Amino acid sequence: MCHAGHKIFDYALVNIAPILPATLAQYAREDQMPIEPDLDRIRALGVEPITGNFVHEGDVLRHDYDHAAQAVLHLALSR
């Protein structure tokens, strides 16, 4: 990701886990849909996508903070 010509992110967490059909239908009724990640385009920005299951499904979709934190810690410890 670039801002004013300067790269500000080296990595991006990208959810690739499927979303339940009932949840997708609920969002579709509100004319909403998930964004399909374009990993090649993310890489073209100079950002390395870290893929995984980063979604928590309840009444609404939220980030799964535990999975996201684990991914960030793993990244920090492996670099």
N, C-alpha and C positions, 0 to 999 in steps of 0.2 A: 504494500500500500504506500503510495507516495503522497506527500503533502508539500506543495510548493517546491517540488523537485527533490525533496528529501524523503528517503525511505524511513517510515516510522515503525513498521512491524516486520519482523523476520518470519514469524509463524502465525498461522490462523487455525483455530480449532473449527473443524467443519463436520457437522453431523451427517452421517451417511446411513444411520439406522432407519429402518422403515417406520412409518407412522401408521397406527391402526386405522383400518378403513372407516370405523365409526367416527374417529376423531377427524379424519379428512372430510367426511360427509358433514360433520358439524361445522367445520370452517367453510366448506363450500356453500352452505346455506347463507353464509355471510359474505359471499364472493371473495373468500380468501383461500390461498393455497400456499404450501411451503415453497421456498425458493430451491430450485434444483442447483446444487453446487457445480460449478464449472472449474474443476481442479486445474486444467491446463491454463485457463485464463488467470487464475490465482497465481500460479507459478510464473506466468508471463509478467506479472507485476513485481516479481522478485520476492514473493512471499511463499514459504513452504507450508502447504496445507497438512495439518495433523488431523487425520480422519478417525472417527469413532462414533460411539453412541453417546451423544451429549444432550439428549432430549429426555425430559420427564413428562409423562402423560398423566394428567389428572383431569379436572374439569376444563382446564386450558393447557396448552403446551407451555412448558417452561424449560429453562436450561437445567440439566442435571448437574448441580453444583459439585457433587461428590466425584462424578466421572471427569468433569472439567478440571477440578483441582488435582486429581490423580494424574491426568495427562500433562498438566503444567509442571507438576513436581517431577514426573518421569523425564520430561524434556529438560528441565533444569539440571537434574542429576546425571543425565547422559551426555551432556555437552561439555 
